[in-house]
Each structure stands twice: as C-alpha cells, then as structure tokens.
Amino acid sequence: MNYSDILKYVQAGDPNCSPEMLEDLARDKVDRIRLRVAENPGTPIEVLELLAADKNVDVRIAVGTNSSTPPNVRRNLAFDHDLNVRLGLAEDLQTPLELLNMLCHDTNPYVSCRAEQTKALVISPSAPINIDCLRIWRWATKDAERPGLRCA
C-alpha cells in the first residue's frame, strides 16, 4: 500500500467518517480498504449491502460480523458459496441464535460444528463474562497444535 492508500485505510476505519466517504472507499480497488469499511460499525446499511456482494471473501466475512449489518444481509451471507464466509458467521459470538441454528445444519461439517460450539458458548448459563478471550484462547491452542489451521 502506498501513502495515499494508508490514509484511505485510516479514514475507512474512523467511526466518524462521513457516509459519503465510506461509500466512496467501499468502491476502492484495494481489498484492505474495502475490508476496513466493512468492519466499521458506522458504515451505512446501503454500503454494507454493497460490500456483502464483494469479490473478496474477507470483506464479506467482515460485513457478516459487523454489528451494524441488518439481519437480512447476514442471513444471505449464511448461504454464501464460500465456506469461510459461513464459518466466519458461525464463529461470531454476535450472530443471532436463529442464524446459528441454521448454520448448525450447514452441509460443511466445520461450519456446523463451529456453529454448535458458538451456540453452546452463547447460551451457556456459566459462560464467562469475557467470552471473546475464551474463544481466542481456544484458537491459540488449536493453532499451536495444528499450524496449518486458519480461523476466520
């Protein structure tokens, strides 16, 4: 990335960035900039809908896990042709239970298993206060055992 791209990247992650600027940045040729827009909780719904059809898998995952993404867009992403997008939703602790239930029946066993695990973490009465730390710890221990394992 050149200096101009770095500035755009920083703008794309700014929660106070204008909706017009975010819309422009969502059309940028650099994947990382579009990814940053997709992650931004201040991104307008129309822009998230646009990015939900992005060619880049990581951008679509970011849209699916953005807390501002409307339920209908998340639901559409739960049927994405790329299993990494579905896996990203299945791993997201903010994914609604209805969607997790649907992902539990995914044709890919990794997606359905992860959705089951996430659902169990979310509905567990003894769930730790900081559930994200538990998930990260599990990822780290699994990654240490299997260096080739990639999580969304």
C-alpha positions as CSV (number, residue, x, y, z in Angstrom):
1,M,0.0,0.0,0.0
2,N,1.2,3.5,-0.8
3,Y,0.8,6.6,1.4
4,S,-2.5,7.5,-0.2
5,D,-3.8,4.0,0.4
6,I,-2.7,4.2,4.1
7,L,-4.6,7.4,4.5
8,K,-7.7,5.9,3.0
9,Y,-7.3,2.8,5.2
10,V,-7.2,5.1,8.3
11,Q,-10.3,7.0,7.1
12,A,-12.2,3.8,6.4
13,G,-11.8,2.7,10.0
14,D,-12.8,6.0,11.5
15,P,-16.2,5.7,13.2
16,N,-16.8,9.4,12.5
17,C,-16.1,9.1,8.8
18,S,-18.9,10.5,6.7
19,P,-21.3,8.1,5.0
20,E,-20.4,9.6,1.6
21,M,-16.7,9.0,2.2
22,L,-17.4,5.4,3.3
23,E,-19.4,4.8,0.2
24,D,-16.5,6.1,-2.0
25,L,-14.0,4.0,0.0
26,A,-16.2,0.9,-0.4
27,R,-15.6,1.1,-4.1
28,D,-11.8,1.3,-3.8
29,K,-9.7,-1.1,-5.8
30,V,-7.6,-2.1,-2.7
31,D,-9.2,-5.0,-0.8
32,R,-7.8,-3.9,2.6
33,I,-9.6,-0.6,2.3
34,R,-12.9,-2.2,1.4
35,L,-12.3,-4.6,4.3
36,R,-11.8,-1.7,6.7
37,V,-15.1,-0.1,5.5
38,A,-16.9,-3.4,6.1
39,E,-15.5,-3.6,9.6
40,N,-16.5,0.0,10.5
41,P,-19.7,0.0,12.7
42,G,-20.5,3.4,11.3
43,T,-20.8,2.1,7.8
44,P,-24.3,2.8,6.4
45,I,-26.6,-0.1,5.7
46,E,-26.6,0.5,1.9
47,V,-22.8,0.3,1.8
48,L,-22.8,-2.9,3.9
49,E,-25.3,-4.3,1.4
50,L,-23.0,-3.4,-1.5
51,L,-20.0,-4.9,0.3
52,A,-21.9,-8.1,1.0
53,A,-21.5,-8.9,-2.7
54,D,-17.8,-8.1,-2.8
55,K,-15.5,-10.4,-4.6
56,N,-13.2,-10.6,-1.6
57,V,-14.1,-13.3,0.9
58,D,-12.6,-11.4,3.9
59,V,-14.7,-8.3,3.0
60,R,-17.9,-10.5,3.0
61,I,-16.8,-12.0,6.4
62,A,-16.3,-8.5,7.8
63,V,-19.8,-7.5,6.6
64,G,-21.3,-10.6,8.2
65,T,-19.7,-9.9,11.6
66,N,-20.3,-6.2,11.6
67,S,-22.8,-5.3,14.4
68,S,-24.5,-2.8,12.1
69,T,-25.3,-5.3,9.4
70,P,-29.0,-5.9,9.1
71,P,-30.4,-9.4,9.8
72,N,-31.4,-10.0,6.1
73,V,-27.9,-9.3,4.9
74,R,-26.4,-11.7,7.5
75,R,-29.0,-14.3,6.5
76,N,-28.0,-14.0,2.9
77,L,-24.3,-14.4,3.8
78,A,-25.2,-17.6,5.7
79,F,-25.8,-19.1,2.3
80,D,-22.6,-17.7,0.7
81,H,-20.9,-20.1,-1.7
82,D,-17.6,-19.7,0.2
83,L,-17.5,-21.8,3.3
84,N,-15.1,-19.3,5.0
85,V,-17.9,-16.7,5.0
86,R,-20.3,-19.1,6.6
87,L,-17.6,-20.2,9.1
88,G,-17.0,-16.5,9.9
89,L,-20.7,-16.2,10.9
90,A,-20.6,-19.5,12.7
91,E,-17.7,-18.2,14.8
92,D,-19.1,-14.8,15.6
93,L,-20.5,-14.6,19.1
94,Q,-22.8,-11.8,18.0
95,T,-24.5,-13.9,15.4
96,P,-28.2,-14.2,16.3
97,L,-29.3,-17.6,17.7
98,E,-31.7,-18.1,14.8
99,L,-28.8,-17.8,12.3
100,L,-26.6,-20.1,14.5
101,N,-29.3,-22.7,14.5
102,M,-29.5,-22.5,10.7
103,L,-25.7,-22.8,10.4
104,C,-25.7,-25.8,12.7
105,H,-27.3,-27.6,9.7
106,D,-24.8,-26.4,7.2
107,T,-23.6,-29.0,4.7
108,N,-20.0,-28.4,5.7
109,P,-19.1,-30.1,8.9
110,Y,-16.6,-27.4,10.0
111,V,-19.3,-24.8,9.7
112,S,-22.0,-26.8,11.5
113,C,-19.6,-27.9,14.3
114,R,-18.4,-24.3,14.9
115,A,-22.0,-23.0,14.9
116,E,-22.8,-25.6,17.6
117,Q,-19.8,-24.6,19.6
118,T,-20.6,-20.9,19.4
119,K,-24.2,-21.5,20.2
120,A,-23.2,-23.5,23.3
121,L,-20.9,-20.6,24.4
122,V,-23.6,-18.1,23.9
123,I,-26.4,-19.9,25.7
124,S,-24.3,-21.4,28.5
125,P,-25.5,-20.2,31.9
126,S,-21.9,-20.4,33.1
127,A,-20.5,-18.5,30.2
128,P,-17.5,-16.4,31.2
129,I,-18.0,-12.6,31.3
130,N,-15.4,-12.1,28.6
131,I,-16.3,-14.9,26.1
132,D,-14.1,-13.4,23.4
133,C,-11.0,-14.2,25.5
134,L,-12.1,-17.8,25.9
135,R,-12.6,-18.2,22.1
136,I,-9.2,-16.6,21.3
137,W,-7.5,-18.9,23.8
138,R,-9.1,-21.9,22.1
139,W,-8.0,-20.6,18.7
140,A,-4.5,-20.2,20.0
141,T,-4.3,-23.6,21.5
142,K,-5.7,-25.2,18.4
143,D,-3.4,-23.2,16.1
144,A,-0.4,-24.4,18.2
145,E,-1.4,-28.0,17.7
146,R,-2.2,-27.6,14.0
147,P,-0.1,-24.8,12.5
148,G,-2.0,-25.0,9.2
149,L,-5.4,-24.3,10.8
150,R,-6.9,-21.0,9.7
151,C,-9.8,-19.4,11.5
152,A,-12.0,-16.7,10.0
